[in-house]
Amino acid sequence: MNEKNILVVGIFVVDLSFKAKKLPSPGETIIGENYIIGPGGKGSNQAVAISRAGGKVSLIARIGDDHFADIGLNLYQKENVNTEGLIIAKGENTGSAAISVDKNGMNSIIVVPGAASGIDKSVIEEKIDMFNDSSLLLTGYEIPLEVTNHSLNLAKKKGLRTILNPAPYFENDKEVFKLVDYLTPNEHEASSLTKVSVKNIDDARLAGQKICELGVGTSVITLGEKGVLCTRGVDDQDGLYFPSFKIKDEVIDTVGAGDVFNGAFATGISEGMSLEYALEFANKAASLSVRKAGAALSAPYRNQF
């Protein structure tokens, strides 16, 4: 087992990001200011964030054999992401995401997974050696739930630590949470999971305890501009709170900030940082990322932290 290698199971898509003064209402057409075509997909973004943060990372994902796939392949070569687990599906389209961003950096997103939706448990079994060569698994809900759950199960059997980023949120078998060392929802996902409306730090403390009651080792709720609240078990009533880093530059784009947080946090844990330092490390990375446009390409490099 490589003590520091992080295995990400997720998806790659190409982001079509549109900037406008406001987000359109249902049925409304507005004139935008700019658009960007670039790499996206939560798993892919997290893998790039890990590498830029100084971590060693391998990605299991499924892409098509089209022009969009070339964007991913070129990205991974440049960013030093191990693509041993990358499957190129002949005759299929690589996934894509339509992202609208308003003048304040807030966003709405529609993801069409494309070839990524074809990942199944057999793919994970074919890549079992990658679990043997890693010490930590990071995965989420953009892949089919049965694949997420199978990956978590396999990771625990192999002795890996596990981080689950439950985004986008779906109802899942509650037994699965017992396989999770670190659950990293944002406030919306935490609200959906716990039925606690997370609007402030006190709400996050209550939601964090409920998350730990499910069997999760540590709850890490990201709260956007409000920071991060970490609950270290059912008896941790206060938790560890970290406000967001105050950086003078204006917020350009919040797309991918959660992915950067997860990637940097996984890097910190894999390197043996204390929980407190890993959270500070990830919090700063996410704060830096919103000062740049794009998802994967907004992740800061380690020397910028």
N, C-alpha and C positions, 0 to 999 in steps of 0.2 A: 504493500500500500504506500502510495506517495502521500506523506503526511500533510502536504500543503496543496495538493491538486484539488480543485473545485470542479465538480461535474454539474453542468446545467442541462436540464431537460426542458425544452421549450420550443418556441417557434421563431422563424424569421419571416418578416413581411417587408414590403416597401411602403414607406409612409408617403402619402401625398398630403402635404401640410399647407393649409390655406390661412393667410393672415387677413383679418378684417377688423374694423373698429368694434364690432359687436358680433355675437353669435346669432345666426338667424333663428327666428321663431318657426314653429311648424307651418309649412306652406309659404314661407317668406323667401324671397330671393334678394340678396344684397350684393353689392359690388365690393370685391376684395382688393387688398393692396399689394399682395405678393404671394407666391407659392414656392415651396421647396419639395423636391423629390429626394428622398434619402432612406437609409436603412432603418428598420424598426422591428417590432415584435419584442415582447417583454423578455423572453429568454435570451434572444440575441443581444438586446440592449444590455442586459445584466452581464452577459459574457464579456462584452466590450468594456463595460465599466470595471469588471474584475481585473481585466488585463491592464487597463490604464491605471488602476489603483495599485498595481504592482503584484497582483496575484497570478497564479498559474491556473489556466482554465481550459476545459474541454466542453464542447457543445454537442448534444444529441438533438438533431432537428431534421425536418424533411422539407425540401424545396423543390421547385419545378426545374425545367430545363430551358427556361426562357431568358429574355434580357434582364428581367428583374433578379433572377438567380445570380447573374454575373455581379450585380451590385453587392450581394452578400459574400460571394467568394472573394472578390477583391478586398472587401472590408476585412475579412478574417485574416487574409494574408498580411495585410498592412498592420493589423492590430494584434497579431500574434495569438490568435485564438485557434486552438487545436480542433481541426475539422474531421478527425477520424470518425466521429459519430454522425457526420452529415450525410444524409441520403438524398440523392438527386433522382426525382421521379420523372421518368421519361413521359413526354406527352401531357404533362400536367402544368398548370399555372402556379407560379409562386404567389403566395398570399399578398394582400395589400390592405392598407388602412387609410381611410379618409379622415383627416384631422382638421378641425376648425379651431383657430386660436384668436381670441379677441385682444383688444388693446391693453388689457391688464394681464395678459399671459394665460388666462383661463382657457380651457379647451373642452371640446366634445369630440368623441372618437367612435367610428364604426370600423370594425376589423372583419375582413373576409379572409379566413385562414388559407384557402386554396389547398395546395399540396400538403400543408402542415396538418390538415385535418385527417390525413391518411396515416398518421403515426398511430401505432397500436402496440399491444403488449409484446407481440412477437419481435418488433423492432428493438424494444428494450432488452429482451432476452438475447438477441443477436449481438448486442453491445455490452454484454455482461462483464467483459474484461475491463471495460472503462470504469465500472463500479469497483472492481478489484484494485484499480490503480488510483483511486481517489479517497479522500478522507471526509469530504463534505458534499452533500447534494443540495442544490437550489432548484426548485421547480415551482410551478403555479398552475393556474386554471385555464390558460389559453389552449392547452392541449386537452384531449378528452379526459374526463375525470378518472376513468378506469386506468388510464396510462399514468396519470399523476399518482394515483393510489398505489399502483403496482410498483412504480419507481420508489416511492417512500418505503413500501414494504421491503423491497429488495435492498434498499440502502441500509435499513436497520439490521437486516439479517447479515449484511456484510460489515457491520460495525461503523458505518458512516454517520456523522452528525447530519441533521436535516434542517433545512430552512424552507418553509412553505409560504409563498406570497399568494394569498387567495384572491387573485385578480385575473380577469373580471370575476365577481363573486357569483358562485352557484351553491345551492344546497348540496352538502356532501354527507356521507356516512360519518356519524359522530365518532365511531371507533377509529377512524383514520387519524384523528387529531392526537391520539396516543403515540403515533409514530413521529410526531413533529417536535423537534427540540426548540425551534424558534418559529413562531407564526408572526408574519409581518403585514397585517392589513393596514389600509388607510382608514380614516374615520368612517367613511361610507361602508366599507366592507366589514369593519368591526361592528357597526350598527346593524347591518343585515344579519350577521352571524349571532350576535348576542341579544338582539331586540332592545338594546339600549341606544337611545338617540345620542350619539357622541357629538356634542357641540363645544365642549370645553374640557379642561384637564380633569376635573372631577368626574365627568362622564367617562372619560377614557380610563380612569382608575377603576371604576366599577366594571366597565367592559373588559378590561384586562384581567380582572379576577375571574370573571365568568369564562373567559377564554382558557385560563389555566385550569378551571374546574372541569373542562372537557378532556384534560389529560395532556395539554400542551406544556412543555417545559417552561418556556419563557414567551410572554406576549410582548410584541414591539409594535405599538400603534403609531403610525406616522400621521401627523396632523397638519400637514402643509406649512403655512406660515407660522403656525402656533408651535411647531417643533415636534418632539417625539416623547412618548410616554411608554416606559418599559416596566412590565410587571413580572417579577421573578418567581411567582408561585402563588397559590391560593391565599397564603397568609401575608402576602406583600400588599398591604393596604395603601401605602403611600406611593410605592413604585419609584423609579428613577425618571426624573423629568429633565429634558434638555430643550431649551428654547432654540428656535432656528437661529443660525448664525446671521448676524447683521452685516451685510456687505454693501458698500456704498453704491455699487452699480445697480441700475434699475433692473427689475424683473422683465426679461424678454419673452420667456417661454417656459411654462411648467411641464410641458410634455417630457416624459422620461425621467422626471426627478425621482419618482419612486423606484424606478429601475436602477438608477445610479445609487440610491441609498442601499438597496438590496445587494448590489454588486460590491460596494465598498464594505458593507457590513460583513458579507461572506468572506471577503479578503481578510478583514481584521480577525474574525473568528479562526480562520484557517491558519493565520500566523501566530495564534496563541495570545492575542491581545486580551486584556481583561474585558469583561462585558462593557464596563463604563467607557473604556477607551475606544472599543470597537464602535459603540454608539456615537461617540463624539466624532470619530473618524468618518462614519457614514453620514452623519448629519451635516458636517462641513462639506462633504462631496456633493450632497444633494443641493445645498445652498448655492454652491458655486455653479452647478449645472443650469440653474434657471436664468443665469446671466448670459446664456448662449442659446441660439435657436436649434431646433432639432431634438431628436431623442438620443440615439446612440452617440452621435457626434458632439453632444453637449457634455458628456462625461469628462471630468477633469483628469489630468495626468497626476501621478503621485507627487511630482515636484511642485505642483500648483496648490497642494493642500495647505 
